[in-house]
Amino acid sequence: MRSIILLIFLFIVEALIAQDSTFVRSFYQGAIIKVPEGKQWKIERAFISANDGYNIKISQGYFKEIYGPADNLIIPYYCAEMELLSDTSSIIYLLTIKESQD
């Protein structure tokens, strides 16, 4: 009986600790985003899209490793991967951001 209670307790603790703080946001080219106070952001994946049904993965080199609360995340106005899209007038960046406490 004790082992079952311990197992349930460990399962609940793991579920509370292992909360995923990853989210996906879309931004227009040239946007400037302020990182919230007390948070750090890491860009895990970045894609561009012209809303034509598919996304193109872009280089992580356009972004810093980690953005702190005093940093602004600046979305590039141009990247070389845009040349692969037919319509470059309304590019949307899709960023997968991992958020952590500062």
SEKOLFI-105184 format. One line per 4 residues: number of its first residue (from 0); for each residue x negated, y, z negated of N, C-alpha, C. Coordinates in nm, 2 decimals, padded with zeros to 4 digits, m for minus. Each point is the difference from the previous one (the first is absolute). Example, Ala and Ser with C-alpha at 12.3 -4.5 7.8 and 13.67 -1.06 7.14 Angstrom:
2
0) m01.32:m00.57:m00.78:00.09:00.12:00.00:m00.09:00.12:00.00 | 00.04:00.11:00.07:m00.09:00.11:00.00:00.08:00.11:m00.08;
//
This chain:
102
0) m00.08:m00.12:00.00:00.08:00.12:00.00:m00.09:00.13:00.00 | m00.10:00.00:m00.08:m00.09:00.11:00.00:m00.07:00.03:00.13 | m00.03:m00.11:00.07:m00.07:00.02:00.13:00.10:00.06:00.10 | 00.12:m00.03:m00.01:00.10:00.06:00.09:00.02:00.15:m00.03;
4) 00.01:00.03:m00.12:00.01:00.14:m00.04:m00.13:00.08:00.04 | m00.11:m00.06:m00.02:m00.13:00.07:00.04:00.00:00.01:00.15 | 00.04:m00.09:00.07:00.00:00.00:00.15:00.10:00.11:00.05 | 00.11:00.01:m00.06:00.10:00.11:00.03:m00.06:00.14:m00.03;
8) m00.06:00.01:m00.12:m00.06:00.12:m00.04:m00.11:00.05:00.10 | m00.09:m00.10:00.04:m00.10:00.04:00.09:00.05:00.03:00.14 | 00.11:m00.06:00.04:00.06:00.03:00.13:00.06:00.15:m00.01 | 00.06:00.04:m00.11:00.05:00.13:m00.01:m00.11:00.10:00.00;
12) m00.10:m00.02:m00.08:m00.12:00.09:m00.01:m00.06:00.02:00.14 | m00.02:m00.11:00.07:m00.06:00.01:00.14:00.09:00.08:00.09 | 00.13:m00.02:m00.01:00.09:00.07:00.09:00.00:00.15:m00.03 | m00.02:00.04:m00.13:m00.01:00.14:m00.03:m00.13:00.06:00.04;
16) m00.11:m00.07:m00.02:m00.13:00.05:00.04:m00.02:00.01:00.15 | 00.05:m00.09:00.07:m00.03:m00.01:00.14:00.10:00.08:00.09 | 00.05:00.11:m00.05:00.08:00.08:00.09:m00.08:00.06:00.11 | 00.06:m00.01:00.12:m00.07:00.05:00.12:00.03:00.14:00.02;
20) m00.10:00.08:00.01:00.02:00.15:00.02:m00.04:00.04:00.14 | 00.03:m00.09:00.10:m00.03:00.03:00.14:00.13:00.05:00.07 | m00.01:00.11:00.07:00.11:00.04:00.08:m00.04:00.05:00.14 | 00.10:00.01:00.09:m00.03:00.05:00.13:00.07:00.13:00.02;
24) m00.07:00.10:00.06:00.06:00.13:00.03:m00.03:00.04:00.14 | 00.08:00.07:00.06:m00.02:00.05:00.13:m00.03:00.16:00.00 | m00.09:00.04:00.08:m00.04:00.14:00.00:m00.02:00.05:00.14 | 00.03:00.12:00.03:m00.03:00.06:00.13:m00.14:00.04:00.00;
28) m00.06:00.01:00.12:m00.14:00.04:00.02:m00.02:00.14:m00.05 | m00.11:00.02:m00.07:m00.04:00.13:m00.06:00.06:00.03:m00.13 | 00.08:m00.09:m00.06:00.06:00.02:m00.13:m00.10:00.00:m00.11 | 00.03:00.07:m00.11:m00.09:00.01:m00.12:00.09:m00.05:m00.12;
32) m00.05:m00.10:m00.07:00.08:m00.06:m00.11:m00.09:00.01:m00.12 | 00.07:00.05:m00.11:m00.07:00.01:m00.13:00.02:m00.13:m00.08 | m00.11:m00.05:m00.05:00.01:m00.12:m00.08:00.06:00.04:m00.14 | 00.10:m00.08:m00.05:00.06:00.04:m00.13:m00.10:00.00:m00.11;
36) 00.03:00.08:m00.10:m00.08:00.01:m00.12:m00.01:m00.13:m00.07 | m00.12:m00.04:m00.04:m00.02:m00.12:m00.08:00.00:m00.13:00.09 | 00.00:00.02:00.13:00.00:m00.12:00.09:m00.12:00.00:00.09 | m00.04:m00.11:00.05:m00.10:m00.02:00.10:00.06:m00.08:00.12;
40) m00.03:00.04:00.12:00.05:m00.07:00.12:m00.12:m00.06:00.08 | 00.02:m00.11:00.05:m00.09:m00.07:00.09:00.08:m00.04:00.12 | m00.05:00.04:00.12:00.07:m00.03:00.13:m00.05:m00.15:00.03 | 00.10:m00.09:00.00:m00.04:m00.14:00.03:00.01:m00.03:00.15;
44) 00.10:00.05:00.07:00.02:m00.02:00.14:00.06:00.13:00.06 | m00.04:00.03:00.12:00.05:00.12:00.07:00.04:m00.04:00.15 | 00.12:00.04:00.04:00.04:m00.02:00.13:00.05:00.13:00.06 | 00.01:00.01:00.14:00.07:00.11:00.06:00.11:m00.06:00.09;
48) 00.10:00.08:00.02:00.11:m00.04:00.08:00.06:00.12:00.07 | 00.05:m00.02:00.12:00.08:00.10:00.08:00.14:m00.03:00.00 | 00.05:m00.08:m00.10:00.14:m00.05:m00.01:00.04:m00.07:00.13 | m00.08:m00.08:00.06:00.03:m00.07:00.12:00.00:m00.15:m00.03;
52) 00.00:m00.04:m00.12:00.02:m00.15:m00.03:m00.12:m00.07:m00.05 | m00.12:00.06:00.01:m00.12:m00.07:m00.06:m00.09:00.10:m00.06 | m00.09:m00.05:m00.09:m00.09:00.08:m00.07:m00.14:m00.04:00.04 | m00.10:00.10:m00.01:m00.14:m00.03:00.03:m00.08:00.03:m00.12;
56) m00.07:m00.10:m00.05:m00.09:00.02:m00.11:m00.11:00.09:00.03 | m00.03:00.09:m00.09:m00.11:00.10:00.02:m00.11:m00.03:m00.11 | m00.11:00.06:00.03:m00.12:m00.02:m00.09:00.02:00.07:m00.13 | m00.05:m00.07:m00.10:00.00:00.05:m00.14:m00.10:00.12:m00.02;
60) m00.08:00.02:00.10:m00.10:00.11:m00.01:00.06:00.14:00.01 | 00.13:00.01:00.03:00.06:00.13:00.00:00.04:00.05:m00.14 | m00.01:m00.09:m00.10:00.04:00.03:m00.13:m00.11:m00.03:m00.10 | 00.01:00.07:m00.12:m00.10:m00.03:m00.11:00.03:m00.13:m00.06;
64) m00.10:m00.05:m00.08:00.02:m00.13:m00.07:00.11:00.01:m00.10 | 00.00:00.10:m00.09:00.10:00.02:m00.11:00.03:00.15:m00.01 | 00.13:00.03:m00.01:00.05:00.13:m00.02:00.04:00.02:m00.14 | m00.05:00.10:m00.07:00.03:00.02:m00.14:00.11:00.11:m00.01;
68) 00.04:00.04:m00.12:00.11:00.09:m00.02:m00.04:00.15:00.05 | m00.12:00.03:00.01:m00.04:00.13:00.04:m00.02:00.00:00.16 | 00.02:m00.11:00.06:m00.03:m00.01:00.15:00.13:00.02:00.08 | m00.02:00.04:00.12:00.11:00.01:00.10:m00.03:m00.11:00.10;
72) 00.10:m00.08:00.04:m00.01:m00.09:00.10:00.04:00.07:00.13 | m00.10:00.02:00.09:00.03:00.07:00.13:00.01:m00.10:00.11 | 00.11:00.00:00.07:00.03:m00.09:00.11:m00.07:00.06:00.12 | m00.08:m00.08:00.07:m00.07:00.06:00.12:00.10:00.04:00.11;
76) m00.03:00.11:00.06:00.09:00.05:00.11:m00.03:m00.09:00.13 | m00.12:m00.05:00.01:m00.04:m00.08:00.12:m00.08:m00.12:m00.05 | 00.02:m00.11:00.06:m00.09:m00.12:m00.01:m00.02:m00.07:00.13 | m00.11:m00.06:00.03:m00.02:m00.06:00.13:00.10:m00.10:00.04;
80) 00.06:m00.07:m00.10:00.10:m00.10:00.03:00.13:00.05:00.06 | 00.02:00.14:m00.01:00.11:00.06:00.06:00.00:m00.01:00.15 | m00.11:m00.02:00.06:m00.01:m00.01:00.15:00.07:m00.13:00.05 | 00.02:m00.10:m00.09:00.07:m00.12:00.04:00.15:00.02:00.01;
84) 00.05:00.11:m00.05:00.15:00.02:00.00:00.03:00.09:00.12 | 00.12:m00.03:00.05:00.04:00.08:00.12:00.05:00.14:m00.04 | 00.07:00.02:m00.11:00.05:00.13:m00.04:m00.08:00.04:m00.13 | m00.08:00.10:00.01:m00.08:00.04:m00.12:00.05:00.13:m00.06;
88) 00.12:00.04:00.04:00.06:00.12:m00.05:00.06:m00.01:m00.14 | 00.05:m00.12:m00.04:00.06:m00.02:m00.13:m00.06:m00.13:m00.06 | m00.12:00.01:m00.04:m00.07:m00.12:m00.06:00.04:m00.01:m00.15 | 00.03:m00.11:m00.05:00.03:m00.03:m00.14:m00.11:m00.09:m00.06;
92) m00.06:00.04:m00.11:m00.10:m00.09:m00.07:00.08:m00.08:m00.10 | m00.02:m00.13:m00.01:00.05:m00.08:m00.10:m00.11:m00.05:m00.09 | 00.00:00.04:m00.12:m00.11:m00.03:m00.10:00.05:m00.09:m00.11 | m00.07:m00.11:m00.02:00.02:m00.08:m00.11:m00.09:00.05:m00.12;
96) 00.06:00.05:m00.10:m00.08:00.06:m00.11:00.01:m00.08:m00.13 | m00.11:m00.03:m00.06:00.00:m00.07:m00.13:m00.02:00.11:m00.11 | 00.09:00.01:m00.09:00.00:00.10:m00.10:m00.05:m00.06:m00.13 | m00.08:00.07:m00.07:m00.05:m00.04:m00.14:00.00:00.12:m00.09;
100) m00.01:m00.03:m00.13:m00.01:00.10:m00.10:m00.14:00.06:00.00 | m00.01:00.13:m00.02:m00.12:00.07:00.00:m00.08:m00.03:m00.13;
//
